[in-house]
């Protein structure tokens, strides 16, 4: 094992103390967000739905 300097040893002890409580516990689950905002999805649905309605109207009239 490599030799630690006193500065590294202190940093390792500090890290260990900070993360000791979390050891062995599962990580908290985070809510996954969609990469596309809701506003853009609504706009896309409006454009596609509106285009479909206009095509149906064009076919019958």
C-alpha positions in Angstrom: 0.0 0.0 0.0 1.2 3.5 -0.8 2.5 5.8 1.9 0.1 8.6 2.9 1.1 12.1 3.7 -0.4 13.6 6.8 -2.6 15.8 4.6 -3.9 12.8 2.7 -4.5 10.9 5.9 -6.6 13.8 7.4 -8.5 14.1 4.1 -9.3 10.4 4.1 -10.4 10.5 7.8 -12.7 13.5 7.0 -14.2 11.7 4.0 -14.7 8.5 6.0 -16.5 10.3 8.9 -18.7 12.2 6.4 -19.8 9.0 4.6 -19.8 6.5 7.5 -23.5 7.0 8.1 -24.4 6.1 4.5 -22.3 2.9 4.3 -24.5 -0.1 3.6 -27.6 1.9 2.9 -29.2 2.0 -0.5 -28.9 5.3 -2.4 -32.0 7.4 -2.4 -34.0 7.2 -5.6 -34.3 10.4 -7.6 -37.2 11.3 -9.8 -36.2 11.0 -13.4 -37.2 14.0 -15.5 -38.0 13.9 -19.1 -35.4 15.6 -21.3 -38.2 17.4 -23.1 -40.4 19.8 -21.2 -44.2 19.4 -21.0 -44.8 22.5 -23.0 -42.9 21.2 -26.0 -44.8 17.9 -25.8 -48.1 19.7 -25.8 -47.0 21.9 -28.7 -45.9 18.8 -30.7 -49.2 17.0 -30.0 -51.2 20.1 -31.0 -49.3 20.4 -34.3 -49.6 16.6 -35.1 -53.3 16.5 -34.0 -54.2 19.7 -35.9 -52.5 18.4 -39.0 -54.4 15.1 -38.8 -57.7 16.9 -38.4 -57.0 19.2 -41.4 -56.1 16.1 -43.5 -59.3 14.4 -42.6 -61.3 17.5 -43.4 -59.4 17.8 -46.8 -60.2 14.2 -47.6 -64.0 14.5 -47.0 -64.5 18.0 -48.5 
